Amino acid sequence: MLLRLAILGAAFLVAAIPKAVIAITVADQVSMTTLGDPSYVKGGSAQGSTATYSPDGSRFAIVTRRGDLVRMVNVYDLRVYKKVDVHNGHMEPQRKLSFISGSNDPGVAKLSWSLDSRKLTFVGAVDDILQVMQLDDDTGSVQVLTQSATSVIGYSLCRSAERILYIARAPWRGMWDDPNARRDGYRVAGTEILSNLIAGRAGYFLRGLEEETDLFYQDATGSRKVVLPQHLARQFSTPALSPDCQYAIVNVQLGRDEVPQSWKRYTDLYTVLAFRTLNRPGYVQSEFQQWRLVDLQSGESRFLLDAPSDPMGALPIWMESRHSVALRSYRPLGDIKSANDAHEGAVAIEAGIAAPTYSVIDSDCEVPLGWNSAKSQLECKARTKDKMGNVGDIYLHLTRKGWSRVAREPLASFEVVLRQDFKTPPRLFAIDHARRHEGVLLDLNPQLSEFHDERVEEVSWSSPSGRIVKAGLYFPSNFDPMKKYPLMIQTHGWFPDRYEPAGLFGAGFVAQPLAVRGFFVLQVDDLDYDYLTYEPDKELDYAIGIYSSGIALLNSRGYIDPTRVGILGWSHTCFEVKYALTHTELFAAAAIAEGEDGGYLQYVLGLNDYVNIDSLYGGPPYGANLKNWVAKAPGFNLDRVKAPLRIAVLQPQLLLLNWDWFSGLLDLGKPVDMVMFETGDHYLEKPNEKLSIGETNVDWFDFWLNGHEDSDLTKTAQYARWEKLCDLQMANNSGRSTFCLPTKH
């Protein structure tokens, strides 16, 4: 009896010992598993990218991605399931293939099933070069279908793998490969990108080899390049090959001399912006794109419609029995009947192939999704919401009188969905609607059950503009309500329907790791698209109003020390952060990564795409407008900067984006730190880059706002450099509180 009690007592003591708390680090963020679809990784919806189903519904495939911090690569896992197995409770895939990517490209993408539901085609990485591959799901064999010298980023098959139309990255083209240029010099036209001139590269898109592509057609005789009058459009990756293999539809980028001035009649935001930047220095390409029809037998091509194509890249849908195609394009000018028509942008249009005929499909069809020849029925993503507030699909039947709405197709009996929110890690669920049953198909990150998430809440308040602002508020570890903490504001949006320990999916965001270091982190939704590009003055007032009122809200709750506030900007919010640094004293430290700033240098480089200089300054920085630039442009007001700034350059091509700030702050003796990566994507894809920028951002703000240095000896040189910057900060701001650590003597 005594022995039994002793055993029970020991068991009780073991159970009472609290479980060790493991906090999420930057490394944990980078190594997390997510869906592998590139659009989802960069912030897109999981709807439509969760699983790829075979035509008969018997099989489906899922792609996931995780960072491997040992090899510093991204690992993409392609899982193929049989629905009958999942129905029977067997949640393991029939096939699992792994692909490695050490580049900015995905390891696996562009999945499509054969009509007989047996074969799965995709692009997969082979030694960091993407090729078109095909998996026979019956036998498990994988065949590499292309042998491209550069990565294939998209393809279209003609019923079988015998004929393939594909898009591959363009090779490097040297400016000095031309013997005439070597002999006589290269005549600079002013349309070149400055960084290309410096590098001696004959490129035509800003991000270089990441965006420049060529079109190829492969058949039994081999692969040949399809020559077009224009370059393929930026970010266009999937050509549309006709069912009879004769035609292809591609999206091309118009040169700035090819844009009809009559298109100024379109008054939507994108067109206004595209015309504003049409004659900017540094670009031979315009922002306009247009659909082009290519005859693969004759090699001839023509524009499909006399109108701009959809800049958002929706794919054309061939309507085989109609000898036509459904796609998104602007209405041709002859179809513009009202101001609303001119302002609505791209719509769903049916375009003829034999002749340049067209008709608008239906006002409620936003994006054509698929064509059923047997039923003469087109599936569309709906433009408007239903009574429940959801945006679903609609089905249109073609009659002699035109398109008519038909009843929705019955809900698929089986589907895979991703469930998550800002507190709940993502899991994939298999749902059997017919049996009203569901189960967990895949827990993407089972290791997170061992981790302790810092407390995070959604908060809202009224900004000075009167608008309601929503944000995610991450609480510091071991929060003490009697203590005041530093605050970090992370910009560019709040997405409560996603589990993002970093706070956001962009470059350098580190919400949870900063909370572990004793920070409040406010992930704010600070972009107002009513003002963006049209009225930058209001946009800036709106953003700074959000920052100041958010600080005031948390200060009123007794959470923060308002003299210890940092801010992180990325992409467009670099504009707002730089303006705040030069026109307010809200922040005690800042960091930015790759974005426009409304400044002079970016103007002459042609990089201020989303800043309306006419509205902000009255026009270009010459003559009477110059005084407005001097008063407002962040780069002309560096003497007002009080906060130390860290600048991340994501690739050398964009070094000049922030060079005026870096050199100017150095010249003024103000603390500034810059790091440049070799081949970083705008979102950062490679684990080593994400790990480096994230961990250094955590250290940077911890140093300036907490006066703390990590004990890791590998960071000795980093802190020695920053201590010298701290000396500068103290010397330049004698009347301002500083929290950094000066040089150790």
N, C-alpha and C positions, 0 to 999 in steps of 0.2 A: 504493500500500500504506500509506504513512504517512498519507495523507488518510483512508483507510478506518479506520485505527486511531484517528485523531483524532475521527472521527464516532462510532465505537463508544464511545470514552472519554467524549465529551460526553453520549451517550445514557445511559451508566452513571451519570454524575454527576446528571443530571436525575432518573433513577429513584430514586437514593439520597436525594434531598431528601425529608424526611418531609412527609406531608400535613398541612396546617394543621388544628389541632384546634379545633372549634367546640363550645363548651359550651352545654347547654340552659338557656335563661332562662325566666322566667315568661311572657314574650311568646310563646316557642315553645310552652310548655304550652297557652296559651289558643288559639293558632292551629292546633293539631293537629287532624287529621280523625279522627272517631270514627263509629261507627254512630249514626244519628239517632234511633233509638227512644227516647222519653223515659224508659222504665223502665230501659233499658241505661245511659243517660247518668247516671242517679241510682244506679247500682250494681247493677242487676239483671243476670240472666244473659243472655248472647247467644243461648241456645237459644230458638228460636221467634221471635226478633226480627231475625234476620240477613237473611232474604229472605221475600217474600210471593209464593207460587206460584199461578198460575192453576189453576182446577179440572181442566183437561185436562193440566196439567203442561208445556205448550208455552212458557210465558213466566214470567218472574219479575221482581220489582222490588226494588230496594235503596235505602235512604235513608241518606245520610251527612250529617254536620254538621261545620263548621269555623268558627273564629272569624276574622272579617275585622277586623284591627286598624286599617285605614285608615278604614273607614266605621263601625267599632265596632258591628257587627251579626253575627249568626250566619247563615251561608249554608248552606242545606239543598239538597242535590242529590238529585233523584229519578232513578234510572237504571232503565230497563226493557230487559231482555234477551230474546232468543229463544233457547231452549235449543238449537235446531239450529245456531245460529251458534257458540255456545260449544262444542258437540260438534266443530265443524269447526275449532276453535282460534282463532276470532275473538272476542276478549275485550272488544271495544268494545260499549257498549249501543246498542240500536236507537234509544232515545229518552233524552234527558237534559234535565230541566227543573230550573231553579234558582229557589229561593224565599228571600226575605230576611226575617229576623225581628229586629226591634229591641226585642222585648219578652221576657217570660219564657216565652212560648208557643213551641212548635216551629214551624218554617216549613212542615213537611209531617208529617202523622201519620195514623193510622187508615186504613191501606190495605186495600182489599178489591176482589176481582175479580168481574166479572159472571159468571153461570152459563155464558155462551157463551165465556168466556175472552178476550173482545175488549176489554172496557172496564175501566179501573182507576179506582175512586172513592177519594177521600181528602179530608182537610181541608188546605187550603193557604192561606198568608198573602197577603192583598191589602192593601197599606198597613197592615200590622200588625194586620189583622182577619182571622181565620180564617173561611173559607167552605168549604162542601162543593163539591168540584170533581170532574169526571170526564174522564179522558183516553181517547179512542178510539185504541187502539194501532195500529189498521190505518191510520188517516188522519193521526194525530198531532195532531188537533184537541183543544182543551181547553175544556170548558164549565163555567161557574160556575153551580151549581145553586141556591144560596141567596143571599139578599140580607139577611143578618142585620145589625142595627145594632151588635151586639157579637159577639165571637169565638165561633164554633161549635167546641166541644171534642170532640164525638162525635155519631154519627148511626147510623141503621139504615135501609136501603132495603127497600122492598117489591117484590122481584123486578126492578123497574126504577126509574128515577130520577123517576117521576111522583109517587110518594108517599114522603115522607121524614119520619122522626121524628128530631128532633135536639135536642141540649142546647146552650144558649148561655149565656154569662156574663150574670148579672143586672146591670141598670143601677144606677147610683148612686141611692140613695133618701135624700133629706134628712130629718132629724128635724124640721126646722122648716118643711117643706112643709105640714104640718098646721096650718091656721089656728088651731085650738083650742090647740095647743101654743104658737104664737106669742103668743096672747092670755093664756092662763092659766099658761103654763109647762109643761114636760114632767115628768110624774110618773115618777121613777126607781124602777124595780121591784127593782133589785138583780140582775136577770138580764142586764143589758146589759154589753157589753164596754166597759171604761173608756175605751179609746182612741176608740171610736165616739162615746161621750158627749161627749168633748172636741172631736172633729171635727164633731159634729152630724150623724152618719151613722146611718141606721136599718138597720144591718147585723146579721147573726146568726152569722157565722163569724169566727174569729180573724184569718185572713189576708185578710179583706174580699173585694174583687171577684175575687181569684184563686180563691176557693172557692165563691162563691155563684152559683147557676145556675138557669135556667128551662127548661121542657120545651116544645117546639113541634112541631106537626104540619103538614106542608105537602102540599097536593094541588093539583089543577087550579084550585081556587077561591082559592088563596092560602095564607098561613101564619097559623096561630092558636096562641095560647098554651094549653097544657093545664094547667088549674088542678087542683092536688092539695091534700089536707088538710095535708100536711107538705111541708117543703122537701126537695129532692133531696139525697141523701147527699153529704157531703164527698168529693171525689175520685172520685165516680161520673161516668163520662163517656160510657158507651156504652149507650143504651137497647136493649132487645130487642124488635123488632117482629115480630109473628107472620107466618107466610107468607101468610095470607089478609088481612093488613093491618087486621084488626079489633082486635087486642089488643096491648098493650105491657106489658112488665115493667120496672119501674124500682126502684131502691133509694132509700129515703127515710130521713131522719134523724128520729128520734123526739124530740119535746120532752120535757123532763125530767119533766113531769107525765103523760106518756103511757106511761111505762115500767112494765109490770106488776111489782109487788113479788114475784110468784111466780117471776120469772126469777132470783131469788137462788139458786134451786136449782141453777143452772148454776155449776160451781166452777172452770172454766178460767180461765187468767190474764187474758184480755181482759175477761171478765165481772166478775171481782173488781175489776179496775182501773176499769171503767166505772161500777160501783156506788159505788166509793170517791169518784169525782169527780161523782156525780150531782147533789149539792146545792151544789156549789162556787159561789161568787159569780162574777158576770160571764158566765154562760152560760145562755141560755134553752134551748139544745139539749143533749141527752144525747150520750153516745158510742155509743148503740145505734142500729142501722139495721135495716130490715125491708123485705122484698120486697113490692111492691104491684102488683097486676094492674089495668090500666086498659083500659076499653072505649072505644075511640076514637070509636065511633059515638054512644053515649049520653052519654059523658063521665063515667060512673059508675066507681068504683074500689073495691077492697077489698084487705085484706091477703091475700097468697097463702097464708101459713102463720102460725100463732100461735106464732112463734119469732123470735129475732134472725136476721138474715142474716149471711153471711160478711163479717167486717170487712175481709178482704183483697181483696175486689172481683172475684172470679172471675165471668165472664159467664154468664148463663143460656143454655141450648141448647134450642131448640124441637125437639120430637119430633112432627113434623107428623102422622104416621099414628096417633099415640097420643093426640092432643089434650091433650098434657101438655108439661111443660118439665122439663129436668134442670138443677139448680143446686145451689149450696152454701148450706146453712142449718143452724142448730142443729136438733136433733131437737125437735119439739114436746114439751112436758112429759109428755103422755100416753104418749110412747114412751121415757121415761127409766126404765129397769129396774134400773140398777145405778149405783154410784159412778163406774165407768169411763165410762158413758154421759154422766153429768153433767159429767165432767171433760174429755171429748174435744174439745169445741168444735164447729165446723161440720163437717158431713159432706155427701156427695153424696146428694141427694134427688130423687125424681121427684114433681112436684106436678101435680095435675089442674087443668084450666082451668074446666070446667063446674061443678065442685063442689070444695070445699076438702078434697080427698083427697090422701094422700101415702104414700110408702113409701121406706125407705132403699134405695139402689140396690145397693151392694156395699161391704163393709168395706175393700176394697183400692182402690176408686175414689176418688182424692182430689179431682180436678178434672175435670168433664165437658168434653170438648173438641169433640165433633162427633157428629152423628147420621146414620146411613145408613138411610133409610126402606125402600129395596129389600131390605136384609138384616136389618131390625129390629135394628141393631147400633149400640151406643154406644161411642165411643172415649173413654178416660179417661187422665189422667195417673195413674200408679200411686202408691200411698201408700208401698209398701215397695220396697226395692232388690232387684235380681235377684242371681243367684249371682256375677256379676262386679262387684257393688257399684254398678251404675248404676240410676238411676231412669228408667224408660222409660214407654211407653204400654201399656195393656192394652185388650182388646176384649171387650165383654160382649154376648151374644146373648140376646134376650128370648124365653122360652118360656112355656107355660102355667104352668109351675111357678116361674117367676121368672127372674132373671138367671143366666146361666151363662157361665163363661170360655170363650173360643174362641181359636184360634191367632192369633198376631200377624199383622197384615198384612205382606206381604213388604216388605222395606226398599225405600224409594224408589230408583229406579234413578239418580236424579240429585239432588244437594243442594248447597247453598252453606254453607260453614262458616267461622267466624272462628277463626283460630289466633293465639295470643299467650301470653306469660307475662311475669313481671316483668322479664325481660331482653330479651324479643323483641317488637318493635313488631308491631301487628296487621296481618294480611293476610287477605283473603278468598280462599278456595280453592273452585273448582268441581270436584266429585267425581262421576265417572261410575262407579258401582258395577258396572254391567253389564260395562263394558270394563276395569274395574280401572285406571282412569286418572284423574289429577287434574292441575290446573294452577292457577296464580295468576290469579284473576279480577281482583283489584284490590289493589294495595299502597296502603293508606290514607295512608301518609306516606312517600313515596319520598325526601323531603328529609332524613329522619333518617339516611340512609346517610352524609351529610356531617357528622353530629354525633358527638360523643364522649360516650357515657353514662358517668357516674361509676360506679365499681365498686359493685355492689349484691349482697348475699348474703342468703339466708334463714338466720336464727339461731334457736336454741331453747334454753330453759333451764327449770329448775324454780323456780317462784315459792314464796314462803313458805307458800302454801296447799297446796303439793305438786303443783299442776297444772303441766303442761307448757305453756309460753308460746311462741308462734311470732311472729316479727317480721321485717320487712325492715330490713337494715342498709345504709345508703348511706354509702360511704366518701368522705372529702374529696378534692378535686382534689390531684393530686401527693402522694399519701399518703406520709408519712415515718414509718416505725415508731419512730423515735427521738423523735418529737414528740408532745406531748399536745394534743388538740383540744377545742374546746367540743362539747357534745352537745345536739341538739334531739330531744325526744320528741314525735312526732305520734301522737295518740290515735285511737280509734274503729274500729280494725280493720286487718288485714293481708290483702290479696287477691293471693296469688302467681300466680293464673291471669289477672291483668290487667296490661297494660303501663300503668303510671301514673307518669310522671316526677315528678308532684307527691306521690306516695305514697298519695293517696286522692282520691276524686272529690268531697269536700265543699268547704266554703268556706274558702279561705285556706291550703290545704296547699301546701308548696313544698320538697319533699325535694331534688330535683336542684339547683335554684338555690341552696339553702343549702349543699349539698356543694361547689358551685363557690366559695362564699365561705369554704371551709375548715372545714366542720362535719361531724361524724358526725351522721347522722339515723337515729333508730330509730322505724320505723312499727310500732306495737304493736297487738296484738289484746287489748284491755283490758276488753271488755264481757263480763260473765258473766251469761247470761240465766237461769241457775238462781237468781240472787240479785236480778236486776233487778226493781224494783217491790215484790218480796216482802220482802226483807231488806236494806235499804240499808246497814246497818252492815257486813254481810259483803261487800256489793258494794264499799264504800269501802275496806275492808281489802284486798280482793282487788286492786283497781286500784292502790292505793298500794304494795302489795307487789310488783306487776309493775314499777312505776316504779323503786322502790328497788333491787330485785334486778337489773333491767336496767342501771342505773347501775353497780352493783357488778360485774356481769359484764364490762362494757367497761373499767371501771377496772382490774380484775384482769388484763386483757390489755394494759394499758399504753396504751390508745388515747386516753383522755379525761382532762380535768381535771375532777374531780367538783364543783368549786366553780363551774364554768361550764356549767350545765345549764339549758336552757329547755324549755318545754312549750306545746303548742298544743291547745286544746279546742274542740270544735264539737258542737252539738246536745246529746245527753245527757251527753257527757263534760265539758261545762262544770261539771256537778255535781262530778265527781271532781277536776277541776283546781282549782276554787274551794276545795273541802275541803282539798286538798293544800296550797294557798297559806296557809290559815289554821291548819292543824294539823301541818304539817311545815316544814322549811327545806331541802327538796330542790332548790328551783329558784331561779335567779338572774334569770329573766325569764319572762314568760308572755304569751299572747294567747288570746282566746276570741272565739267568734262564735255568737250566738243559741242558747241552750239553757237548760234549767231548772237550778236550783241548790239546791233544798230550803230556800230562805230565806223570811223573813216576808213581804216585799213580793210575791214571786211567789205566795205562798199566798193573800194577800188579793185578788190579781188573778186567781186561779184558774188559774195557769199551771204548777203543780208536778204535772203529770199522772203522771210516771213516778218520783215520789219518795213512798214510803209513809211519811207523817208519823206514822201510828199506831205503826209499828214503830220509826221513828227517834227520835221525840220523846215518844211516849206519847199523842199526840193534838194538837189545835189549840193555838196559842200563848197559852193563857189559863190562869189558876189554877195548879194544881200542875205543869202541863206546861211553864210558861214557863221554869223554871230549866233544863230540858233543852234548850230552844231556845237559850237564852243560852249554854250550854256547847258546843253542837254546830253550830248553824246558821252557815254561813260568813259571812252578812251581819252577824251579831252579834259577829264576831271579827276585824274588819278591822284592829284595832290589832296583830294578830299578823302581818300581811302584810309580808314582807320583800322581795318581788320586784316590780319595775315591771310594770304590767299594761296591755296594749292591748286595748280592747273594740271590736268591730265590731258595729254595729246595722244589720241588713240591710234594715229598712224602718221608717219612723216609727211604724207601728202597734205595734211591739215595743220602742220606746224605753224604756218603763218596766221592761222585763225586767231591766235591769242598772243602773237609775238609783240604787238604794241603794248599789251598789258605787262607781259613779262619784262621786256626791256625797260619800259617806262617806270615800273615799280622798282626795278634794280637801280635805275638812274636816280630815283628819288630817295633811295636808301630805305625802302619799305620792305617788310618781310614778304617774300614770295618764293614758292617752291614749284618746280615744274618737272614732270616725268613724261617721257615719250615712249610709246610702244611701237613695235616694228610693223605689225599688220593687224591692228585691232579693228574690229567691226564697231559700228556705231553703238550697238547694244553690248558689245564684248561677248565673245563666244568661247574663247579658249580658257581653260581652267587656270593656267598660270597668270593670265592677265586679270581675270576676275579676282583671284586670290590676292594678287599684289595690290591692285587698286583698292580693294575692300579693306584689307588689313591695314594698309597705310592710312586710309581715311579714318579708321578707328583710332589709330595712334595719333594722327594729326589733331583731331578734335579733343581727344583725351589730354594731349599735351597742352593745348592752348586754353582749354576751358576747365580742366581739372588739375592742371599742374602735375600730371602723372606721366612717368616714363616706364614702359614695359621693361621687365628685368631680363628679357631675351638678349644675350650678349651679341647676337648677330645684328642687332639694331643699334649698336654703339655709334657707328658713323652717322646714322640717321639722326640720332638725338644730339650728337655734337654739332651737326649742321643746323638743327632747329634751335639749339641754345644760342647760337650766334644770331639767328633771326629774332629770338626773344630779346637779345640785347638791343637790336635795332628797334623793336616794338616799344621797349621801355624808354629809349632815348627820344623817340618821335612822339610819344603820347604820355608825357609826364603827368598830365592831369586826368588820365583815364586809367581805370582799374585794369591790371594785367594779372594773369594767373599762370603764365608759363614759367619755365625754369631757365634762369640765365646761365651763361657760361660758368662752368665750375673752374675755380682758380686754385 
